[in-house]
């Protein structure tokens, strides 16, 4: 798996989406671009890993878990 790289803002946006507080209708254009980049990265990783069954119904939650697992391994 290729290393997942996220900016601090992208991490914040993922967390706000998972908490149900992100809205593309009220977010800035910069946040929308950063969020769309996260979605693109998640879709690409899912495609590369052929992980559609593993992903379940929430691409972003799956992607965030992959990122957290990667960071945990880095700290071991």
MOPAC internal coordinates of N, CA, C and O (Angstrom, degrees):
PM7 1SCF
backbone

  N    0.0000 0     0.00 0     0.00 0    0    0    0
  C    1.4432 1     0.00 0     0.00 0    1    0    0
  C    1.5199 1   109.28 1     0.00 0    2    1    0
  O    1.2310 1   121.40 1   -44.69 1    3    2    1
  N    1.2927 1   114.94 1   135.31 1    3    2    1
  C    1.4546 1   120.88 1   176.68 1    5    3    2
  C    1.5282 1   108.95 1   -70.42 1    6    5    3
  O    1.2310 1   120.75 1   -33.49 1    7    6    5
  N    1.3233 1   116.18 1   146.51 1    7    6    5
  C    1.4589 1   120.72 1  -179.29 1    9    7    6
  C    1.5298 1   110.19 1   -63.23 1   10    9    7
  O    1.2310 1   121.11 1   -46.22 1   11   10    9
  N    1.3157 1   115.48 1   133.78 1   11   10    9
  C    1.4634 1   121.29 1   176.27 1   13   11   10
  C    1.5178 1   107.57 1   -87.00 1   14   13   11
  O    1.2310 1   120.70 1   -57.07 1   15   14   13
  N    1.3165 1   116.26 1   122.93 1   15   14   13
  C    1.4584 1   121.03 1   178.51 1   17   15   14
  C    1.5183 1   108.65 1  -117.72 1   18   17   15
  O    1.2310 1   121.41 1   -54.42 1   19   18   17
  N    1.3307 1   114.91 1   125.58 1   19   18   17
  C    1.4557 1   121.26 1  -179.92 1   21   19   18
  C    1.5199 1   109.82 1  -130.08 1   22   21   19
  O    1.2310 1   120.82 1   -36.90 1   23   22   21
  N    1.3174 1   116.04 1   143.10 1   23   22   21
  C    1.4611 1   120.03 1   172.86 1   25   23   22
  C    1.5155 1   108.68 1   -77.76 1   26   25   23
  O    1.2310 1   120.72 1   -14.82 1   27   26   25
  N    1.3165 1   116.23 1   165.18 1   27   26   25
  C    1.4606 1   119.95 1   177.18 1   29   27   26
  C    1.5262 1   110.26 1   -59.94 1   30   29   27
  O    1.2310 1   120.34 1   140.10 1   31   30   29
  N    1.3230 1   116.96 1   -39.90 1   31   30   29
  C    1.4708 1   119.79 1   179.79 1   33   31   30
  C    1.5248 1   110.77 1   -64.66 1   34   33   31
  O    1.2310 1   120.04 1   139.79 1   35   34   33
  N    1.3191 1   117.54 1   -40.21 1   35   34   33
  C    1.4656 1   120.29 1   178.14 1   37   35   34
  C    1.5257 1   111.10 1   -62.72 1   38   37   35
  O    1.2310 1   120.42 1   140.61 1   39   38   37
  N    1.3234 1   116.81 1   -39.39 1   39   38   37
  C    1.4639 1   120.32 1   177.43 1   41   39   38
  C    1.5276 1   110.38 1   -62.59 1   42   41   39
  O    1.2310 1   120.64 1   137.19 1   43   42   41
  N    1.3210 1   116.38 1   -42.81 1   43   42   41
  C    1.4583 1   120.71 1   178.43 1   45   43   42
  C    1.5218 1   110.97 1   -62.79 1   46   45   43
  O    1.2310 1   120.32 1   138.38 1   47   46   45
  N    1.3199 1   116.99 1   -41.62 1   47   46   45
  C    1.4589 1   120.89 1  -179.83 1   49   47   46
  C    1.5231 1   111.67 1   -65.62 1   50   49   47
  O    1.2310 1   120.61 1   139.46 1   51   50   49
  N    1.3286 1   116.44 1   -40.54 1   51   50   49
  C    1.4676 1   119.62 1   176.87 1   53   51   50
  C    1.5176 1   109.76 1   -60.27 1   54   53   51
  O    1.2310 1   120.64 1   132.41 1   55   54   53
  N    1.3140 1   116.38 1   -47.59 1   55   54   53
  C    1.4610 1   119.85 1  -178.89 1   57   55   54
  C    1.5285 1   111.32 1   -62.92 1   58   57   55
  O    1.2310 1   120.06 1   141.06 1   59   58   57
  N    1.3249 1   117.49 1   -38.94 1   59   58   57
  C    1.4619 1   118.84 1   179.02 1   61   59   58
  C    1.5239 1   110.82 1   -67.88 1   62   61   59
  O    1.2310 1   120.01 1   144.78 1   63   62   61
  N    1.3289 1   117.59 1   -35.22 1   63   62   61
  C    1.4699 1   120.04 1   176.48 1   65   63   62
  C    1.5260 1   110.37 1   -66.53 1   66   65   63
  O    1.2310 1   120.41 1   135.99 1   67   66   65
  N    1.3115 1   116.82 1   -44.01 1   67   66   65
  C    1.4606 1   120.49 1  -179.49 1   69   67   66
  C    1.5297 1   111.73 1   -66.51 1   70   69   67
  O    1.2310 1   120.79 1   151.51 1   71   70   69
  N    1.3417 1   116.09 1   -28.49 1   71   70   69
  C    1.4695 1   120.71 1   177.79 1   73   71   70
  C    1.5296 1   112.13 1   -86.25 1   74   73   71
  O    1.2310 1   120.56 1   174.84 1   75   74   73
  N    1.3277 1   116.53 1    -5.16 1   75   74   73
  C    1.4521 1   120.63 1   178.66 1   77   75   74
  C    1.5098 1   115.24 1    82.12 1   78   77   75
  O    1.2310 1   120.22 1  -161.94 1   79   78   77
  N    1.3409 1   117.19 1    18.06 1   79   78   77
  C    1.4595 1   119.28 1  -177.64 1   81   79   78
  C    1.5223 1   113.74 1  -107.21 1   82   81   79
  O    1.2310 1   119.57 1   173.11 1   83   82   81
  N    1.3221 1   118.43 1    -6.89 1   83   82   81
  C    1.4711 1   120.66 1   178.98 1   85   83   82
  C    1.5244 1   109.86 1   -82.52 1   86   85   83
  O    1.2310 1   121.09 1   -45.46 1   87   86   85
  N    1.3160 1   115.51 1   134.54 1   87   86   85
  C    1.4604 1   120.40 1   174.18 1   89   87   86
  C    1.5256 1   108.54 1  -137.34 1   90   89   87
  O    1.2310 1   120.22 1   -56.65 1   91   90   89
  N    1.3362 1   117.19 1   123.35 1   91   90   89
  C    1.4576 1   118.86 1   178.20 1   93   91   90
  C    1.5280 1   112.07 1   -66.12 1   94   93   91
  O    1.2310 1   120.43 1   161.54 1   95   94   93
  N    1.3198 1   116.78 1   -18.46 1   95   94   93
  C    1.4654 1   120.63 1  -177.99 1   97   95   94
  C    1.5230 1   112.49 1   -77.39 1   98   97   95
  O    1.2310 1   120.33 1   155.16 1   99   98   97
  N    1.3288 1   116.98 1   -24.84 1   99   98   97
  C    1.4625 1   120.03 1  -178.73 1  101   99   98
  C    1.5257 1   112.56 1  -113.93 1  102  101   99
  O    1.2310 1   119.79 1   178.41 1  103  102  101
  N    1.3188 1   118.00 1    -1.59 1  103  102  101
  C    1.4685 1   120.54 1  -178.84 1  105  103  102
  C    1.5226 1   110.19 1   -86.11 1  106  105  103
  O    1.2310 1   121.47 1   -21.04 1  107  106  105
  N    1.3184 1   114.79 1   158.96 1  107  106  105
  C    1.4587 1   120.36 1   179.17 1  109  107  106
  C    1.5281 1   110.00 1   -71.16 1  110  109  107
  O    1.2310 1   121.08 1   -16.13 1  111  110  109
  N    1.3020 1   115.54 1   163.87 1  111  110  109
  C    1.4632 1   120.18 1   177.80 1  113  111  110
  C    1.5285 1   110.61 1   -61.39 1  114  113  111
  O    1.2310 1   120.34 1   142.11 1  115  114  113
  N    1.3271 1   116.96 1   -37.89 1  115  114  113
  C    1.4617 1   121.17 1   179.12 1  117  115  114
  C    1.5299 1   110.71 1   -63.39 1  118  117  115
  O    1.2310 1   120.77 1   138.11 1  119  118  117
  N    1.3361 1   116.13 1   -41.89 1  119  118  117
  C    1.4624 1   119.74 1   178.24 1  121  119  118
  C    1.5230 1   111.18 1   -66.26 1  122  121  119
  O    1.2310 1   120.19 1   140.96 1  123  122  121
  N    1.3037 1   117.24 1   -39.04 1  123  122  121
  C    1.4626 1   120.56 1   178.19 1  125  123  122
  C    1.5255 1   110.76 1   -62.40 1  126  125  123
  O    1.2310 1   120.45 1   138.49 1  127  126  125
  N    1.3193 1   116.74 1   -41.51 1  127  126  125
  C    1.4635 1   121.21 1   178.43 1  129  127  126
  C    1.5237 1   110.02 1   -64.77 1  130  129  127
  O    1.2310 1   120.39 1   134.70 1  131  130  129
  N    1.3376 1   116.86 1   -45.30 1  131  130  129
  C    1.4666 1   121.08 1   179.79 1  133  131  130
  C    1.5301 1   110.53 1   -63.52 1  134  133  131
  O    1.2310 1   120.08 1   139.50 1  135  134  133
  N    1.3252 1   117.45 1   -40.50 1  135  134  133
  C    1.4614 1   121.09 1   179.91 1  137  135  134
  C    1.5211 1   110.91 1   -67.42 1  138  137  135
  O    1.2310 1   120.50 1   137.71 1  139  138  137
  N    1.3171 1   116.65 1   -42.29 1  139  138  137
  C    1.4678 1   120.17 1   177.34 1  141  139  138
  C    1.5224 1   111.17 1   -62.02 1  142  141  139
  O    1.2310 1   120.15 1   144.69 1  143  142  141
  N    1.3217 1   117.31 1   -35.31 1  143  142  141
  C    1.4582 1   121.18 1   177.00 1  145  143  142
  C    1.5286 1   110.29 1   -64.50 1  146  145  143
  O    1.2310 1   120.31 1   140.38 1  147  146  145
  N    1.3298 1   117.01 1   -39.62 1  147  146  145
  C    1.4653 1   121.32 1   176.89 1  149  147  146
  C    1.5303 1   109.89 1   -61.62 1  150  149  147
  O    1.2310 1   120.35 1   133.73 1  151  150  149
  N    1.3147 1   116.93 1   -46.27 1  151  150  149
  C    1.4649 1   121.01 1   179.68 1  153  151  150
  C    1.5273 1   110.30 1   -60.49 1  154  153  151
  O    1.2310 1   120.64 1   136.97 1  155  154  153
  N    1.3377 1   116.37 1   -43.03 1  155  154  153
  C    1.4713 1   120.11 1   177.91 1  157  155  154
  C    1.5284 1   111.01 1   -60.43 1  158  157  155
  O    1.2310 1   120.47 1   136.07 1  159  158  157
  N    1.3317 1   116.71 1   -43.93 1  159  158  157
  C    1.4714 1   120.58 1   178.97 1  161  159  158
  C    1.5232 1   110.66 1   -62.69 1  162  161  159
  O    1.2310 1   120.47 1   137.87 1  163  162  161
  N    1.3237 1   116.70 1   -42.13 1  163  162  161
  C    1.4677 1   121.16 1  -179.25 1  165  163  162
  C    1.5224 1   110.60 1   -64.65 1  166  165  163
  O    1.2310 1   120.43 1   135.42 1  167  166  165
  N    1.3204 1   116.79 1   -44.58 1  167  166  165
  C    1.4702 1   120.35 1   179.31 1  169  167  166
  C    1.5182 1   111.26 1   -63.63 1  170  169  167
  O    1.2310 1   120.54 1   138.71 1  171  170  169
  N    1.3246 1   116.57 1   -41.29 1  171  170  169
  C    1.4612 1   120.97 1   179.29 1  173  171  170
  C    1.5214 1   110.60 1   -62.59 1  174  173  171
  O    1.2310 1   120.37 1   134.11 1  175  174  173
  N    1.3298 1   116.89 1   -45.89 1  175  174  173
  C    1.4669 1   120.46 1  -179.99 1  177  175  174
  C    1.5248 1   110.74 1   -63.56 1  178  177  175
  O    1.2310 1   120.45 1   137.16 1  179  178  177
  N    1.3042 1   116.74 1   -42.84 1  179  178  177
  C    1.4598 1   120.75 1   179.19 1  181  179  178
  C    1.5260 1   110.48 1   -61.13 1  182  181  179
  O    1.2310 1   120.60 1   137.52 1  183  182  181
  N    1.3296 1   116.46 1   -42.48 1  183  182  181
  C    1.4665 1   120.96 1   176.96 1  185  183  182
  C    1.5264 1   111.01 1   -62.69 1  186  185  183
  O    1.2310 1   120.51 1   132.06 1  187  186  185
  N    1.3403 1   116.63 1   -47.94 1  187  186  185
  C    1.4692 1   121.48 1  -177.98 1  189  187  186
  C    1.5234 1   111.69 1   -60.62 1  190  189  187
  O    1.2310 1   120.87 1   141.99 1  191  190  189
  N    1.3307 1   115.93 1   -38.01 1  191  190  189
  C    1.4648 1   120.53 1  -177.29 1  193  191  190
  C    1.5237 1   112.31 1   -90.15 1  194  193  191
  O    1.2310 1   120.81 1   173.96 1  195  194  193
  N    1.3197 1   116.06 1    -6.04 1  195  194  193
  C    1.4652 1   121.32 1  -174.56 1  197  195  194
  C    1.5317 1   108.82 1    48.04 1  198  197  195
  O    1.2310 1   121.67 1  -127.13 1  199  198  197
  N    1.3359 1   114.40 1    52.87 1  199  198  197
  C    1.4640 1   121.44 1  -170.33 1  201  199  198
  C    1.5222 1   113.38 1  -105.69 1  202  201  199
  O    1.2310 1   120.11 1  -149.25 1  203  202  201
  N    1.3024 1   117.40 1    30.75 1  203  202  201
  C    1.4638 1   120.22 1  -176.02 1  205  203  202
  C    1.5210 1   112.22 1   -62.51 1  206  205  203
  O    1.2310 1   119.80 1   140.23 1  207  206  205
  N    1.3222 1   117.99 1   -39.77 1  207  206  205
  C    1.4648 1   120.59 1   177.97 1  209  207  206
  C    1.5249 1   110.52 1   -68.91 1  210  209  207
  O    1.2310 1   120.78 1   138.40 1  211  210  209
  N    1.3290 1   116.11 1   -41.60 1  211  210  209
  C    1.4611 1   121.20 1   179.93 1  213  211  210
  C    1.5229 1   111.25 1   -66.33 1  214  213  211
  O    1.2310 1   120.30 1   145.44 1  215  214  213
  N    1.3255 1   117.04 1   -34.56 1  215  214  213
  C    1.4542 1   122.11 1  -175.59 1  217  215  214
  C    1.5197 1   111.80 1   -63.85 1  218  217  215
  O    1.2310 1   119.83 1   142.45 1  219  218  217
  N    1.2920 1   117.94 1   -37.55 1  219  218  217
  C    1.4593 1   120.35 1  -176.50 1  221  219  218
  C    1.5200 1   110.69 1    76.29 1  222  221  219
  O    1.2310 1   120.79 1    41.11 1  223  222  221
  N    1.3169 1   116.09 1  -138.89 1  223  222  221
  C    1.4639 1   120.03 1  -174.64 1  225  223  222
  C    1.5234 1   113.57 1  -101.53 1  226  225  223
  O    1.2310 1   119.56 1   172.98 1  227  226  225
  N    1.3232 1   118.45 1    -7.02 1  227  226  225
  C    1.4572 1   120.63 1  -175.74 1  229  227  226
  C    1.5251 1   110.49 1  -125.69 1  230  229  227
  O    1.2310 1   121.03 1   -82.64 1  231  230  229
  N    1.3068 1   115.63 1    97.36 1  231  230  229
  C    1.4670 1   121.98 1  -179.17 1  233  231  230
  C    1.5234 1   111.22 1   -58.05 1  234  233  231
  O    1.2310 1   120.27 1   135.44 1  235  234  233
  N    1.3172 1   117.08 1   -44.56 1  235  234  233
  C    1.4553 1   120.11 1  -175.83 1  237  235  234
  C    1.5298 1   112.21 1   -67.93 1  238  237  235
  O    1.2310 1   119.99 1   139.96 1  239  238  237
  N    1.3213 1   117.63 1   -40.04 1  239  238  237
  C    1.4726 1   120.13 1   177.25 1  241  239  238
  C    1.5202 1   110.37 1   -63.95 1  242  241  239
  O    1.2310 1   120.40 1   138.58 1  243  242  241
  N    1.3220 1   116.85 1   -41.42 1  243  242  241
  C    1.4699 1   121.44 1   177.39 1  245  243  242
  C    1.5291 1   110.24 1   -61.31 1  246  245  243
  O    1.2310 1   120.48 1   133.53 1  247  246  245
  N    1.3272 1   116.68 1   -46.47 1  247  246  245
  C    1.4595 1   122.31 1  -178.80 1  249  247  246
  C    1.5283 1   110.60 1   -63.20 1  250  249  247
  O    1.2310 1   120.19 1   137.04 1  251  250  249
  N    1.3176 1   117.24 1   -42.96 1  251  250  249
  C    1.4607 1   121.41 1   179.34 1  253  251  250
  C    1.5230 1   110.50 1   -62.34 1  254  253  251
  O    1.2310 1   120.14 1   139.50 1  255  254  253
  N    1.3229 1   117.33 1   -40.50 1  255  254  253
  C    1.4699 1   121.32 1   177.13 1  257  255  254
  C    1.5265 1   110.27 1   -62.53 1  258  257  255
  O    1.2310 1   120.07 1   137.24 1  259  258  257
  N    1.3274 1   117.46 1   -42.76 1  259  258  257
  C    1.4682 1   120.99 1   177.87 1  261  259  258
  C    1.5268 1   110.14 1   -60.82 1  262  261  259
  O    1.2310 1   120.45 1   138.26 1  263  262  261
  N    1.3264 1   116.74 1   -41.74 1  263  262  261
  C    1.4592 1   120.64 1   179.33 1  265  263  262
  C    1.5263 1   110.47 1   -64.44 1  266  265  263
  O    1.2310 1   120.32 1   134.55 1  267  266  265
  N    1.3233 1   116.99 1   -45.45 1  267  266  265
  C    1.4627 1   120.70 1   179.50 1  269  267  266
  C    1.5252 1   111.42 1   -63.17 1  270  269  267
  O    1.2310 1   120.16 1   139.55 1  271  270  269
  N    1.3306 1   117.30 1   -40.45 1  271  270  269
  C    1.4679 1   120.66 1   176.65 1  273  271  270
  C    1.5215 1   110.60 1   -61.41 1  274  273  271
  O    1.2310 1   120.60 1   137.57 1  275  274  273
  N    1.3109 1   116.46 1   -42.43 1  275  274  273
  C    1.4696 1   121.14 1   178.58 1  277  275  274
  C    1.5234 1   110.47 1   -61.26 1  278  277  275
  O    1.2310 1   120.29 1   134.72 1  279  278  277
  N    1.3154 1   117.05 1   -45.28 1  279  278  277
  C    1.4662 1   120.81 1  -178.85 1  281  279  278
  C    1.5271 1   111.04 1   -66.95 1  282  281  279
  O    1.2310 1   119.86 1   143.60 1  283  282  281
  N    1.3250 1   117.87 1   -36.40 1  283  282  281
  C    1.4612 1   121.45 1   177.83 1  285  283  282
  C    1.5155 1   111.20 1   -64.41 1  286  285  283
  O    1.2310 1   120.37 1   140.17 1  287  286  285
  N    1.3292 1   116.89 1   -39.83 1  287  286  285
  C    1.4714 1   121.05 1   178.65 1  289  287  286
  C    1.5161 1   110.66 1   -65.89 1  290  289  287
  O    1.2310 1   120.94 1   144.98 1  291  290  289
  N    1.3151 1   115.80 1   -35.02 1  291  290  289
  C    1.4593 1   120.54 1  -179.62 1  293  291  290
  C    1.5110 1   110.98 1   -66.48 1  294  293  291
  O    1.2310 1   120.51 1   150.00 1  295  294  293
  N    1.3374 1   116.64 1   -30.00 1  295  294  293
  C    1.4658 1   121.65 1  -178.19 1  297  295  294
  C    1.5126 1   113.69 1   -90.23 1  298  297  295
  O    1.2310 1   119.92 1   175.13 1  299  298  297
  N    1.3315 1   117.75 1    -4.87 1  299  298  297
  C    1.4711 1   121.01 1   179.37 1  301  299  298
  C    1.5033 1   111.71 1   -78.06 1  302  301  299
  O    1.2310 1   120.10 1   180.00 1  303  302  301

